[in-house]
Amino acid sequence: MTSAITMAEIILALDLPGQSEALKLLDRAPEVRWVKVGPILMTREGPELIRELVRRGLRVFLDLKWHDIPNTVVGAVEAARELGVSLATLHALGGADMMRAAAAAAGNQLSLVAVTVLTSHDAASYGTALGRDEVNVMEEVGRQAGNAIGAGLQGVVCSAREAALVRARIGKDSWIVVPGIRRAGDSAGDQIRTATPAEAVSAGATHLVVGRPILQATEPSAVFREMSDAAR
Ligand code: C5P
């Protein structure tokens, strides 16, 4: 299936030790529009950091990967919505009831995307976790992505390698958020399945999560611009 997606947003992953480092970096990259806050920074700095990012006009992706009973996830979704978060993650394996309840609680301003199979799993470790001998990880990603969209979520998070299959499963309007983005020549670090911005977009990505290539750049602003241009 040919994707209708022709461009993607760059989301800067704020994988930094604390609020002051995060805000300093953002001062050096004023073009950034989307930022991702994960469990480490959120646990350290709390909601005041989110409020400050929203005050600065940034769209916040709160990546806490919720997986709990529906009532608890609904409470977390409401708290994120009240903070002005634009995008948040939950686990597709939390089940249809959890995802439907979360989607109903999100309202119009907060989008929810599902994490399917964590990229830290291989077929063997995922099979062990599920109590099954053999798991086709790619098939499982596609199945869970279908469940997420069926439950009313906005999209999924997956690697560029799975993006084309996921796009075929979830149709042209859903979001596909892809981490592991590198320019040719960038260090992969601990990422295994990397893709360039252009490759990820042509596979169907709508949002590209980028951390170290921008965070560690001498000129973060220039790398952000280069990646944004390549994602158009
Ligand atoms: O520094 P780098 O560009 O590799 O950062 C990627 C970001 O995306 C990190 O915040 C990482 O936690 C996140 N992520 C990932 N792989 C996933 C899901 C999230 O790298 N499957």
Boltz pocket constraint, residues with backbone or C-beta under 6 A from the ligand:
constraints:
  - pocket:
      binder: B
      contacts: [[A, 13], [A, 15], [A, 38], [A, 117], [A, 118], [A, 119], [A, 120], [A, 157], [A, 158], [A, 159], [A, 179], [A, 180], [A, 181], [A, 188], [A, 189], [A, 191], [A, 209], [A, 210], [A, 211], [A, 212], [A, 213]]
      max_distance: 6.0
